[in-house]
Amino acid sequence: MKKIRAFAPATVANVCCGFDVLGFAVDFPGDEVVLTLNDSGEVTMSKIEGDGGRLPIDASKNTAAVAVQSFLHGIGKVQGVAIELYKNLPLGSGMGSSAASGVASLVAINHLMGNPLTREQLVVHAMEAERIACGSAHADNVAPCLMGGFVLVRDYHPLDVIKIPATKNLYATLVHPHIELKTSDSRRVLKTVVNLKDAIAQTGNIAGLMIGLSTEDYSLISRSLKDTIAEPIRSAFIPGFDSVKNSAQKAGALGCGISGSGPTMFALSIDQNTASRAGEAMQLEFLKSNLKSEVYVSKVNQEGARIIDSE
């Protein structure tokens, strides 16, 4: 094989109480890449579409190329690769845009090189791309993007990622209002010290969410989808946040919160009809703040990034 096309889906990081340690993948939207091997010995960005000219063509600054460079260095190979990036995820959306670009490229180059690494082993290379994108090598987007489903980042030193045996019946709703929030800015406003009361509440919620996901205890999932650390601060950047969140819950969603660093908001539901109703209700609330939005509804994606075709 000399040429391959791959897709990587959007992801929801944090999932309310799981700040920097929990995320899940959805079916769509997502980014696509086409990688072509050559004899140049260099990794280059040959084309970028869908970004409005905002992403760097410089391979040392683009997450798709940085991920491939890290991978090749890690396996001790020198290989020329030209990367075409087709950007379908909006920038600064809170849907794992930078993660999807890097992950799609990693899955593609790994396949071209004979799959020397597992999906779990690819996470560290995807994290290097995240470092370029937002200054922090976090894994709560890239791990579920690679592995599918709900993924817990138990520790970063050393990296320990665990795919949670969660119910496959959950549906996700993503509502992306037409504003942009940079992850670096959203991280900058967070407190560096958390008080004991909030830490205890957050610990209880993440533990409850893990148990609820593993046992299909939807009531417990609903009670646990609460964030005492990031949401109280970040919600101020999202117009109409409280009313949007309340509308999703009134529509029957198990819970609702900020997807990643925002401004996209997510909801989890037990069936597609409820997920669609929640999306409609959330979109209407954003309109009251004069914000148009896109709504995406899908099952929680269990596969993660995938190869589309090769030649």
Helices and strands as residue ranges (DSSP letters): E 3-13, E 22-38, E 43-49, H 63-75, E 80-86, H 97-112, H 119-134, H 142-147, E 150-156, E 159-163, E 171-177, H 183-188, H 196-215, H 218-224, H 231-234, G 235-237, H 241-250, E 255-258, E 265-269, H 272-288, E 293-299, E 306-310
